[in-house]
């Protein structure tokens, strides 16, 4: 039921009163709640996020560049202050245990066992760390065996010897000018071999290693199969590369 009063108020059957100015109250004088409006959906500011990400990347790039330049400057300063010299790594001694050639109608076999003693000389004011290296023993350019030199550290202004062995057990040398090898061993009593390889070295300052320096070594050795001994040795450094 609806009643219209003199003041322009209208009362509905459910006890809700509406005045002339549009205000609405219930019978107990409490205003009814306003209609619920859900909040607007949140949209992240993508442009601001991208700008922040680009800023972080730029800062990181500048930091890495600064650290790289600082490391380069410190390295150059150390090198200029210490004036490092290349180490000397040479084949000092060769001991022949045996060199045997056995032939059959089908092939020729070589058995070889020699010891190689290398000498490392460090003329620098700081220590040197050597990387593990392999040296090939060749006859007329064909590899016969390999000598392995393990990693080691050498103190400043010191001389160190490193020993390694080459063992070849009945290797078929039919493709290695077997006729020349047999003639050299039985007639000429002069088998010429080459020991070639590279060894890497790093100058070490305050637990920091410099870039690796590779020294190439080539040694010509002549072995007498009859006397089972070394008759000639000549070594040289082929080159220095970084």
Phi, psi and omega in degrees: 000143182238131180238132181253118180270179181288334181275005178086011179271145180238129180245127179271174184289334181272010174087014179264128183251131178241122180275175183293330181276006175094001179284143183237130176225161176268184183292329180270009175085009181263132178288136177291151181295149176287157178299140182282128176246118180295148179296155179293143178297142182274126177245116180297150179278092185298322182295321179293321179296317179296320179295321178294319179297317178297323178295318178296317179298320180296318179296318179296318178298317179295323179294315179297320178297319179296317180296320178296316178295322179295317178297318179297319180295318179295318179298315179297320180297316180296317181293320180290326181285320184272338182049064185294148177245153180291141179286159176256124179229116190219154174279113186268320187212145177231127177246126182263119177271314171193154173219113184233142175237128177235135184240150173223180180292338185258328187203169175238132185244143179243133172238127187218138176215111180226155175249136180243131177244114179263149177243127177250127180243124179250105181271007187270167178277354181233167182284165180230134175251123182262139178276156175297141185219159176236138177242133181268139172255118188235152172239114182052045175084359181252125181295135176251325182200178184222138176248129182255130176248117181286169177291147178201162180246140180236130181288168181292145177050055181221164177237131182226142177253142180231126182250140176214166183232154175238120179239125178235122184242105176048062176270131180290116181249026180297330180267007183247048182052057185302325179297317179293321181294318178295318180295318179296321184281323186262323183265306184278342184052045185206100179252115182264127179237157176243136174247112185230153177168179178234147174229135181263140181226144176230130174285134186244119180232121178052049179064015177247128181264139177282170173303149184290137175247126181255128178248123179270131182239137176224124182232133174259125179235148178237127182247138174263109180298327181291314182271351182053051183212168178269131180249345183202144176207132176216125183236155176202160177265119182289320183183171180234124181226152180242000000 
